[in-house]
Amino acid sequence: MLLMLPVDHLIAEIAGLRNDETRWKYALESALEGVWDHDFSTGNLFYSATWKRLRGLADDAEVDGALDRWIENVHPDDRAHVMASIGRQDSGEVTYNTFQYRERHADGHWVWIESRGASVAYGPDGKPTRIIGTDTDITPRKEAEARLEEISRRLRLALDVSKIGVFDHNLETQETLWDERILGIYGLDPKAGAPSGRSWEDMLHPDDREKAIARVNDGVAAGAPFTNAFRIVLANGEIRHIRANTAFYVDRDGTRKLIGANWDVTEDIALQEELRKAKAATEARNRELEEARIRIEYNALHDYLTDLPNRRYLDQILADDPTLNAILHLDLDRFKQINDTLGHQAGDAMLTHAAAILRSHADQDDFIARIGGDEFVILCRRGRGMDELGDLAARIVHAFRRPIPYDGQLCRLGASIGIAWRGEVETDPKQLLMNADIALYRAKSLGRDRFEVFSEQIQNQILSAKRTGDDIRQAIEEGQFVPYYQPQFDAHSLELTGVETLVRWDHPERGILPPEPLSEGS
């Protein structure tokens, strides 16, 4: 007889179990949880595909779960506490067990594993016969913790090195916590804890108290980060300078708090004061050096006696000034006699007087320089015609004719002036100065106490005279002058009474030159 039973309910129950298993499988896989199942009663050791992937193994890789073999993959520094944790669970001491360790990955590096195991079946002796658990790769978390620990370590070292003290103030309970560093800054016993707000205010320097307290109150009212600077007076009377930074934050319970740092900047303030003094001294020294440099440059470009520009300054102006229009070259007449008879002090007085005359007659933009013992130059920088230049020279010559009282005497100077005018012809400034010098030579040769204007005719005459003089010197050196003897007779008796010796120039090109006078233009 065949018995037929309905199996629909059984099929539905099996299907539901399979769905539950599928959901848990995907849930664990999506959470990257590797599942392991150690059934000691049957000897069946199961390791999921995710468990294998955590260790760099293929999904179908065979795993030798023997403890003595597996422990070889655990980091040597972690083996002792791993074995201790496993021993506690295997002995039944704990039902649920969690531990962390490092295990070697298939490619050789270490991964951090967090293992969670639960005993789900026990034998008659009370020891687990089946333990099921999950392994999670916590390497990123461990690395983050290591970085956080390193940052915290550096922060602690930075606080130690910088001697910064930290405080925490609860705005609701008004409770304040100070660390040991800030207590040390204020000279307080670390065991005593943070002082009250009133005690802190009493430690403030009287001159800073009102401002420091107002700064705190304003910062709290604004609810924004703020800074503060003040002095405190320690119990021994020592005054210290404090800097403070404060910010707001809300802790995990939603409580508003202040976090702040204080640091002792007394030594910095002292150093800043020393630097300020050193900077002030350096700046003063630099000013002195700059003033000395200016004086040196000024002295290098000016005559010490008349305070007029000197020849060096004149050369710079001649090289750089494109507005130069004319040059007056002046030489004092009878200066040597005054200097030789009355002394150098009298000569210096005459030079100073001469500079004053030139300043009073030249225009404001004219350049006046003393370029020699008794030589002066006036550079005219704006366009002037010859009539204006002649008028200026005439006024200067006239001014020098006035007697000069000195030491109870009247000294009489004079001035000879040579004028070189650029006019419409572009003349090199240095050549213009030479032209003025030629005109001055002409004025002195014509009797002094006058002025002359440079012209090509004057230049030719002077150059001709110079060439003749040079030829005469050469003729003397080469013996070109020969004697001619001329007899002398008594007019009454016609007797020979002597011989007159005459000199003739036996010129190599022109022959014997007759005894005719040499003019300036010959």
ROFI-90439 format. One record per residue (C-alpha): residue number from 1; x, y, z; residue in three letters. Coordinates in steps of 0.001 Angstrom, whole numbers, always signed. Layout:
BEGIN
NUM; X; Y; Z; ala
...
//
This chain:
BEGIN
1; +0; +0; +0; met
2; +1465; +3352; -1122; leu
3; +1040; +6318; +1250; leu
4; +814; +9775; -354; met
5; +1595; +12817; +1845; leu
6; +1413; +16505; +879; pro
7; +4933; +18071; +596; val
8; +4027; +21617; -389; asp
9; +4658; +22940; +3106; his
10; +8029; +21217; +3311; leu
11; +9101; +22546; -88; ile
12; +8121; +26085; +930; ala
13; +10070; +25813; +4185; glu
14; +13168; +24574; +2363; ile
15; +12872; +27411; -154; ala
16; +12602; +29947; +2664; gly
17; +15721; +28579; +4305; leu
18; +17578; +28837; +1019; arg
19; +16453; +32449; +615; asn
20; +17633; +33250; +4136; asp
21; +20961; +31612; +3426; glu
22; +21339; +33589; +180; thr
23; +20506; +36877; +1921; arg
24; +23048; +36256; +4704; trp
25; +25660; +35203; +2173; lys
26; +25284; +38358; +105; tyr
27; +25058; +40508; +3196; ala
28; +28343; +39126; +4533; leu
29; +30030; +39356; +1159; glu
30; +28901; +42962; +641; ser
31; +30267; +43777; +4090; ala
32; +33570; +42122; +3078; leu
33; +33211; +39719; +5988; glu
34; +35034; +36420; +5564; gly
35; +33137; +33549; +7214; val
36; +34811; +30592; +8873; trp
37; +33167; +27551; +10502; asp
38; +35134; +25093; +12645; his
39; +33110; +21966; +13459; asp
40; +35444; +19979; +15699; phe
41; +32973; +17116; +16067; ser
42; +33100; +16318; +12358; thr
43; +36537; +17849; +11597; gly
44; +34945; +20013; +8913; asn
45; +36711; +23411; +8564; leu
46; +34929; +25856; +6248; phe
47; +36336; +29144; +4834; tyr
48; +34252; +31358; +2593; ser
49; +35430; +32874; -670; ala
50; +35597; +36330; +964; thr
51; +37746; +34897; +3776; trp
52; +40181; +33650; +1125; lys
53; +40161; +36906; -829; arg
54; +41136; +38837; +2303; leu
55; +44356; +36832; +2273; arg
56; +44961; +37000; -1475; gly
57; +43840; +33425; -2139; leu
58; +41713; +32164; -5010; ala
59; +38068; +31439; -4290; asp
60; +38619; +27691; -4852; asp
61; +41945; +27485; -3023; ala
62; +42415; +24657; -523; glu
63; +43001; +25908; +3018; val
64; +44903; +23985; +5670; asp
65; +43143; +25129; +8844; gly
66; +45409; +23258; +11276; ala
67; +46313; +25680; +14062; leu
68; +50043; +24867; +14033; asp
69; +50185; +25519; +10275; arg
70; +47963; +28600; +10232; trp
71; +49786; +30319; +13121; ile
72; +52944; +30469; +10941; glu
73; +51220; +33130; +8810; asn
74; +50541; +35322; +11844; val
75; +52977; +38144; +12567; his
76; +55545; +37013; +15166; pro
77; +54679; +39936; +17441; asp
78; +50999; +38920; +17454; asp
79; +51236; +35122; +17852; arg
80; +51250; +35035; +21653; ala
81; +48055; +37035; +22167; his
82; +46345; +35227; +19226; val
83; +47099; +31845; +20779; met
84; +45882; +33087; +24158; ala
85; +42578; +34321; +22658; ser
86; +41994; +31062; +20787; ile
87; +42833; +29077; +23903; gly
88; +40257; +30936; +25989; arg
89; +37518; +30194; +23468; gln
90; +38508; +26589; +22814; asp
91; +38492; +25932; +26564; ser
92; +34968; +27324; +26930; gly
93; +36178; +30205; +29069; glu
94; +34414; +32663; +26796; val
95; +31452; +32231; +24481; thr
96; +32175; +35181; +22245; tyr
97; +35700; +36231; +21352; asn
98; +37229; +39113; +19379; thr
99; +40872; +39776; +18701; phe
100; +43062; +41628; +16169; gln
101; +46285; +40520; +14593; tyr
102; +48452; +40748; +11474; arg
103; +48494; +37939; +8930; glu
104; +50731; +37561; +5923; arg
105; +48973; +38181; +2590; his
106; +49657; +35879; -347; ala
107; +51792; +38579; -2018; asp
108; +53933; +38947; +1102; gly
109; +52683; +42090; +2879; his
110; +50862; +42117; +6222; trp
111; +47134; +42718; +6573; val
112; +45332; +43504; +9795; trp
113; +42511; +41082; +10608; ile
114; +39779; +41502; +13176; glu
115; +38417; +38056; +14051; ser
116; +35069; +37528; +15801; arg
117; +34068; +34034; +16901; gly
118; +31031; +32568; +18723; ala
119; +30648; +29088; +20203; ser
120; +27433; +27537; +18845; val
121; +27701; +23902; +20026; ala
122; +29257; +22222; +23073; tyr
123; +30314; +18720; +24031; gly
124; +29562; +16865; +27264; pro
125; +32727; +18310; +28791; asp
126; +31365; +21810; +28288; gly
127; +33938; +22701; +25639; lys
128; +32828; +24087; +22291; pro
129; +32493; +21581; +19511; thr
130; +31622; +24134; +16872; arg
131; +32731; +27763; +16549; ile
132; +31560; +30075; +13777; ile
133; +33028; +33499; +13105; gly
134; +33930; +36259; +10664; thr
135; +37208; +37894; +9698; asp
136; +37390; +41523; +8586; thr
137; +40283; +43311; +6900; asp
138; +40875; +46349; +9140; ile
139; +44160; +47380; +7537; thr
140; +42845; +50822; +6389; pro
141; +41464; +51457; +9880; arg
142; +44749; +50451; +11493; lys
143; +46683; +52674; +9102; glu
144; +44330; +55562; +9910; ala
145; +44796; +54875; +13623; glu
146; +48562; +54813; +13125; ala
147; +48427; +58123; +11272; arg
148; +46195; +59588; +13969; leu
149; +48572; +58350; +16656; glu
150; +51510; +59846; +14789; glu
151; +49680; +63158; +14463; ile
152; +48769; +63034; +18146; ser
153; +52372; +62204; +19040; arg
154; +53642; +65098; +16950; arg
155; +51043; +67381; +18522; leu
156; +52144; +66324; +22004; arg
157; +55772; +66887; +21058; leu
158; +54913; +70237; +19478; ala
159; +53073; +71305; +22612; leu
160; +55992; +70150; +24753; asp
161; +58555; +71939; +22591; val
162; +56506; +75110; +22181; ser
163; +55467; +75084; +25844; lys
164; +51878; +75832; +24872; ile
165; +49270; +75197; +27537; gly
166; +45740; +74147; +26630; val
167; +42483; +74854; +28465; phe
168; +38904; +73686; +27947; asp
169; +35949; +75681; +29272; his
170; +32333; +74506; +29459; asn
171; +30102; +77477; +28657; leu
172; +27080; +75850; +30324; glu
173; +28586; +74633; +33600; thr
174; +31441; +77198; +33643; gln
175; +33785; +74346; +34488; glu
176; +37357; +74847; +33240; thr
177; +40087; +72286; +32703; leu
178; +43773; +73267; +32451; trp
179; +46581; +70952; +31396; asp
180; +49892; +70795; +33224; glu
181; +51621; +73141; +30793; arg
182; +49234; +76033; +31321; ile
183; +49341; +75495; +35072; leu
184; +53113; +75683; +34866; gly
185; +52927; +78904; +32847; ile
186; +50881; +80510; +35616; tyr
187; +53153; +79073; +38297; gly
188; +50371; +76938; +39796; leu
189; +50554; +73493; +41367; asp
190; +49422; +70879; +38788; pro
191; +47563; +69047; +41560; lys
192; +45486; +72110; +42388; ala
193; +43666; +72156; +39049; gly
194; +42419; +75165; +37147; ala
195; +41788; +78385; +39077; pro
196; +38384; +80007; +39153; ser
197; +37547; +82819; +36783; gly
198; +37967; +85317; +39589; arg
199; +41366; +83906; +40524; ser
200; +42498; +84157; +36915; trp
201; +41409; +87780; +36743; glu
202; +43350; +88519; +39942; asp
203; +46520; +87197; +38299; met
204; +46250; +89672; +35425; leu
205; +48538; +92681; +35467; his
206; +46595; +95719; +36736; pro
207; +47364; +97677; +33587; asp
208; +46077; +94853; +31337; asp
209; +43189; +93473; +33423; arg
210; +40302; +95538; +32087; glu
211; +41313; +95144; +28446; lys
212; +41964; +91374; +28730; ala
213; +38635; +90671; +30448; ile
214; +36751; +92808; +27933; ala
215; +38404; +90895; +25107; arg
216; +37176; +87578; +26540; val
217; +33633; +88865; +27113; asn
218; +33418; +90310; +23608; asp
219; +34698; +87077; +22087; gly
220; +32197; +84928; +23991; val
221; +29338; +87270; +23072; ala
222; +30317; +87192; +19394; ala
223; +30710; +83412; +19364; gly
224; +33724; +83653; +17088; ala
225; +37402; +82757; +17564; pro
226; +39442; +85484; +19228; phe
227; +42954; +86257; +20403; thr
228; +44215; +87959; +23508; asn
229; +47465; +89361; +24847; ala
230; +48159; +90338; +28433; phe
231; +50615; +90175; +31297; arg
232; +50241; +88128; +34455; ile
233; +51873; +88586; +37837; val
234; +53099; +85350; +39420; leu
235; +53011; +84678; +43148; ala
236; +56704; +85620; +43408; asn
237; +56035; +88980; +41723; gly
238; +57517; +88008; +38369; glu
239; +55750; +89499; +35355; ile
240; +55176; +87256; +32325; arg
241; +53759; +88082; +28902; his
242; +50989; +85749; +27677; ile
243; +49425; +85224; +24260; arg
244; +46119; +83365; +23925; ala
245; +44047; +81927; +21079; asn
246; +40490; +80726; +21720; thr
247; +37895; +78979; +19547; ala
248; +34396; +77568; +20013; phe
249; +33311; +73995; +19473; tyr
250; +30384; +71689; +20285; val
251; +31230; +68314; +21804; asp
252; +29500; +65051; +20971; arg
253; +26865; +65693; +23643; asp
254; +25927; +69030; +22030; gly
255; +27567; +71136; +24748; thr
256; +29130; +74448; +23667; arg
257; +32677; +74807; +24849; lys
258; +35744; +76968; +24466; leu
259; +39091; +75443; +23564; ile
260; +42126; +77633; +23870; gly
261; +45873; +77809; +24149; ala
262; +48132; +80037; +26214; asn
263; +51829; +80409; +25714; trp
264; +54489; +82392; +27500; asp
265; +56037; +84929; +25102; val
266; +58082; +86820; +27693; thr
267; +61352; +85818; +26074; glu
268; +59960; +86664; +22641; asp
269; +58873; +90089; +23866; ile
270; +62324; +90678; +25341; ala
271; +63926; +89521; +22104; leu
272; +61616; +91740; +20066; gln
273; +62571; +94679; +22257; glu
274; +66239; +93901; +21734; glu
275; +65631; +93561; +17995; leu
276; +63708; +96832; +17987; arg
277; +66578; +98585; +19711; lys
278; +69073; +96911; +17389; ala
279; +66967; +97897; +14388; lys
280; +66746; +101474; +15621; ala
281; +70504; +101516; +16175; ala
282; +71068; +99985; +12743; thr
283; +68755; +102476; +11091; glu
284; +70507; +105315; +12887; ala
285; +73840; +103896; +11771; arg
286; +72547; +103515; +8226; asn
287; +71383; +107124; +8295; arg
288; +74804; +108172; +9496; glu
289; +76441; +106097; +6773; leu
290; +74076; +107515; +4162; glu
291; +74764; +111034; +5380; glu
292; +78483; +110265; +5329; ala
293; +78160; +108854; +1813; arg
294; +76294; +111961; +687; ile
295; +78940; +114157; +2318; arg
296; +81728; +112170; +708; ile
297; +80076; +112337; -2696; glu
298; +79374; +116029; -2208; tyr
299; +82947; +116730; -1120; asn
300; +84254; +114705; -4049; ala
301; +82296; +116931; -6439; leu
302; +82719; +120326; -4743; his
303; +85497; +122732; -3900; asp
304; +86086; +122796; -134; tyr
305; +86767; +126563; -54; leu
306; +84063; +128114; -2233; thr
307; +81563; +125217; -2054; asp
308; +81274; +125426; -5830; leu
309; +81316; +122328; -8051; pro
310; +84825; +121211; -8966; asn
311; +86457; +119990; -12171; arg
312; +85235; +116430; -11626; arg
313; +81646; +117640; -11343; tyr
314; +82155; +119817; -14412; leu
315; +83304; +116812; -16443; asp
316; +80135; +114939; -15454; gln
317; +77941; +117849; -16510; ile
318; +79762; +118211; -19818; leu
319; +79163; +114516; -20486; ala
320; +75509; +114398; -19433; asp
321; +73874; +117806; -19932; asp
322; +72243; +118234; -23373; pro
323; +70962; +121742; -22546; thr
324; +74431; +123353; -22513; leu
325; +74333; +126564; -24572; asn
326; +77498; +128503; -23753; ala
327; +80599; +128471; -21531; ile
328; +82288; +131385; -19792; leu
329; +85861; +130609; -18700; his
330; +87112; +133115; -16120; leu
331; +90579; +133724; -14702; asp
332; +91318; +136173; -11859; leu
333; +93768; +138970; -12628; asp
334; +96355; +139998; -10007; arg
335; +95368; +137078; -7786; phe
336; +98937; +135753; -7592; lys
337; +100277; +139098; -6376; gln
338; +97674; +139264; -3602; ile
339; +98297; +135656; -2621; asn
340; +102081; +136112; -2597; asp
341; +102151; +139457; -755; thr
342; +99287; +139088; +1741; leu
343; +99367; +135309; +2222; gly
344; +97144; +132360; +1456; his
345; +94411; +133521; +3806; gln
346; +94037; +136669; +1739; ala
347; +94037; +134522; -1412; gly
348; +91314; +132330; +52; asp
349; +89267; +135410; +882; ala
350; +89617; +136619; -2723; met
351; +88471; +133241; -4067; leu
352; +85455; +133237; -1747; thr
353; +84657; +136783; -2874; his
354; +84958; +135746; -6521; ala
355; +82528; +132829; -5982; ala
356; +80012; +135210; -4378; ala
357; +80242; +137566; -7372; ile
358; +79644; +134739; -9839; leu
359; +76678; +133445; -7865; arg
360; +75102; +136900; -7722; ser
361; +75385; +137488; -11478; his
362; +74706; +134054; -12973; ala
363; +71165; +132816; -13527; asp
364; +69631; +130252; -11193; gln
365; +69949; +127402; -13683; asp
366; +73549; +128237; -14620; asp
367; +76286; +125874; -13447; phe
368; +79250; +127549; -11740; ile
369; +82457; +125630; -10992; ala
370; +85932; +126331; -9695; arg
371; +88238; +124239; -11870; ile
372; +91678; +125473; -10830; gly
373; +93546; +127754; -8466; gly
374; +91944; +130980; -9694; asp
375; +89934; +129633; -12642; glu
376; +86154; +129462; -12762; phe
377; +83635; +128289; -15339; val
378; +80010; +129221; -15902; ile
379; +77873; +126855; -17976; leu
380; +74797; +128540; -19366; cys
381; +72032; +125977; -19666; arg
382; +69305; +127845; -21458; arg
383; +69289; +129477; -24845; gly
384; +70953; +132904; -24778; arg
385; +72141; +135103; -27581; gly
386; +75620; +136615; -27751; met
387; +74274; +139965; -26581; asp
388; +73057; +138412; -23319; glu
389; +76311; +136512; -22849; leu
390; +78344; +139629; -23528; gly
391; +76242; +141608; -21065; asp
392; +76756; +138915; -18395; leu
393; +80532; +138905; -18952; ala
394; +80701; +142722; -18882; ala
395; +78802; +142875; -15585; arg
396; +81094; +140281; -14032; ile
397; +84241; +142112; -15234; val
398; +82866; +145369; -13844; his
399; +82024; +143759; -10489; ala
400; +85606; +142490; -10113; phe
401; +86976; +146025; -10545; arg
402; +85553; +147123; -7218; arg
403; +88167; +147133; -4426; pro
404; +87872; +144438; -1791; ile
405; +88589; +145355; +1846; pro
406; +90781; +142842; +3621; tyr
407; +92639; +143204; +6910; asp
408; +92597; +146993; +6735; gly
409; +93640; +147112; +3100; gln
410; +91880; +147405; -238; leu
411; +92671; +144567; -2589; cys
412; +92066; +144975; -6282; arg
413; +91275; +141984; -8393; leu
414; +90320; +141746; -12004; gly
415; +88786; +139180; -14254; ala
416; +89516; +138002; -17771; ser
417; +86745; +135994; -19461; ile
418; +86613; +133848; -22545; gly
419; +83190; +133075; -24054; ile
420; +82383; +130077; -26247; ala
421; +78877; +130073; -27675; trp
422; +77320; +127027; -29265; arg
423; +74793; +129027; -31247; gly
424; +73220; +127063; -34062; glu
425; +76265; +124855; -34558; val
426; +76254; +121564; -32668; glu
427; +79581; +121635; -30831; thr
428; +80897; +118965; -28530; asp
429; +80768; +120217; -24899; pro
430; +84434; +119447; -24279; lys
431; +85373; +121295; -27483; gln
432; +83201; +124187; -26310; leu
433; +85244; +124324; -23092; leu
434; +88461; +124363; -25138; met
435; +87070; +127186; -27251; asn
436; +86273; +129197; -24114; ala
437; +89840; +128568; -22921; asp
438; +91195; +129886; -26251; ile
439; +89039; +133011; -25926; ala
440; +90302; +133501; -22340; leu
441; +93898; +133275; -23557; tyr
442; +93074; +135943; -26109; arg
443; +91556; +138216; -23443; ala
444; +94604; +137916; -21218; lys
445; +97017; +138517; -24095; ser
446; +95172; +141735; -24969; leu
447; +95673; +143304; -21560; gly
448; +93423; +141385; -19129; arg
449; +90388; +142797; -17273; asp
450; +88161; +142157; -20272; arg
451; +86279; +139429; -22129; phe
452; +86683; +137957; -25583; glu
453; +84388; +135761; -27659; val
454; +85784; +132722; -29380; phe
455; +85985; +132811; -33171; ser
456; +87785; +130776; -35788; glu
457; +90065; +133757; -36516; gln
458; +91232; +133873; -32901; ile
459; +91710; +130122; -32961; gln
460; +93807; +130300; -36127; asn
461; +95990; +133107; -34730; gln
462; +96633; +131270; -31519; ile
463; +97288; +127977; -33283; leu
464; +99693; +129726; -35660; ser
465; +101556; +131316; -32763; ala
466; +101685; +127953; -31046; lys
467; +103063; +126276; -34177; arg
468; +105705; +129006; -34539; thr
469; +106700; +128575; -30927; gly
470; +106920; +124818; -31360; asp
471; +109035; +125268; -34529; asp
472; +111412; +127633; -32713; ile
473; +111918; +125139; -29921; arg
474; +112611; +122390; -32450; gln
475; +115016; +124707; -34359; ala
476; +116950; +125418; -31180; ile
477; +117206; +121701; -30425; glu
478; +118379; +120934; -34004; glu
479; +120825; +123907; -34293; gly
480; +118965; +125652; -37110; gln
481; +119896; +129118; -35791; phe
482; +123257; +130307; -37173; val
483; +125306; +133452; -36322; pro
484; +125830; +136264; -38822; tyr
485; +128575; +138763; -38027; tyr
486; +128172; +142409; -38943; gln
487; +131196; +144777; -38637; pro
488; +130916; +148015; -36658; gln
489; +132828; +151173; -37784; phe
490; +133708; +154484; -36172; asp
491; +131605; +157079; -37986; ala
492; +134397; +159681; -37852; his
493; +137469; +157642; -38626; ser
494; +135755; +154815; -40438; leu
495; +137937; +152448; -38494; glu
496; +136672; +148931; -37601; leu
497; +135744; +149056; -33945; thr
498; +133962; +145694; -33450; gly
499; +131618; +143060; -34729; val
500; +127891; +142678; -34061; glu
501; +126586; +139086; -34000; thr
502; +123156; +138526; -35485; leu
503; +121114; +135316; -35448; val
504; +119542; +133944; -38591; arg
505; +117162; +131013; -38833; trp
506; +118228; +128497; -41406; asp
507; +114787; +126988; -41933; his
508; +114962; +123513; -43540; pro
509; +112099; +124337; -45935; glu
510; +112110; +128143; -46265; arg
511; +115846; +128734; -46170; gly
512; +117445; +131706; -44353; ile
513; +114622; +133755; -42872; leu
514; +115053; +137565; -42840; pro
515; +115135; +139340; -39468; pro
516; +111545; +140561; -39660; glu
517; +109365; +140608; -36539; pro
518; +107014; +137630; -35990; leu
519; +103436; +138697; -35481; ser
520; +100841; +136655; -33621; glu
521; +99275; +135640; -36869; gly
522; +102471; +134742; -38741; ser
//
